[in-house]
């Protein structure tokens, strides 16, 4: 293959990837608004400005598009608390920062978190994206565990629970707060921050 043909081929690949990114952004909005079960490729196409045929050209089906879109969102999510860990100079700073960060994402990204829980629930019935859900869940667990380990270092004590238990507990608090936030409870985020701080202190 000549250099010119290689460049043309590379541009075609880049354009294909860019279009998938655009479609994924539109899909995330549609899926976050309507949920997995109520969203079709046609509805996503209407929101994206692309035709149904174009959407189907870039993604084989809704499952592929959904998984791609959620993974795109999760790239940000799974490092959300790393700056909190890096910037904290004490156990108290880390505790407050972690609580504030969880409260912040509850306020700003509630629809996207709702989509994640929808996807995770759907994976109990559809094995086509179960592996992706398990992988994302494992990354989220690692993210939370980095916070717990750092807090334990500040406290000079080992964690009292396993990574699995720590993640499940924080996830349970967040899931409950998300339901309250979506129900219009104004104090949901503040309550989550306080609960997260208390829980982190009890895990070490």
DAHUVEN-V301023 format. One record per residue. PSI is psi in whole degrees, -180 to 180 (* if undefined). Layout:
((PSI) (PSI))
//
This chain:
((134) (165) (-41) (-44) (-35) (-41) (-42) (-43) (-42) (-40) (-38) (-42) (-44) (-42) (-40) (-44) (-40) (-40) (-38) (-38) (-45) (-45) (-37) (-40) (-45) (-39) (-41) (-42) (-45) (-44) (-39) (-35) (-41) (-22) (166) (-51) (-31) (6) (124) (166) (-35) (-41) (-39) (-40) (-41) (-38) (-28) (-20) (-2) (158) (162) (-38) (-42) (-44) (-43) (-25) (-37) (-24) (133) (-38) (-179) (-35) (-46) (-43) (-44) (-47) (-43) (-45) (-44) (-38) (-37) (-45) (-40) (-24) (-33) (-44) (-43) (-5) (11) (-37) (2) (-38) (-35) (-43) (-44) (-35) (-19) (136) (-1) (169) (-41) (-41) (-42) (-42) (-47) (-40) (-40) (-45) (-43) (-39) (-41) (-40) (-38) (-44) (-27) (-41) (-46) (-26) (30) (-42) (-38) (-38) (-36) (-41) (-41) (-46) (-33) (-47) (-43) (-39) (-41) (-30) (-15) (-22) (-28) (113) (-3) (-29) (20) (-41) (-39) (-41) (-44) (-38) (-46) (-42) (-40) (-38) (-39) (-40) (-44) (-39) (-47) (-39) (-32) (-36) (-47) (-44) (-42) (-40) (-41) (-38) (-45) (-40) (-15) (25) (147) (153) (146) (-6) (169) (165) (-38) (-44) (-42) (-48) (-47) (-37) (-48) (-39) (-39) (-42) (-43) (-43) (-44) (-44) (-36) (-43) (-42) (-40) (-46) (-23) (-2) (12) (114) (-27) (10) (-46) (-44) (-40) (-39) (-45) (-44) (-42) (-39) (-44) (-46) (-42) (-44) (-40) (-31) (-15) (-5) (*))
//
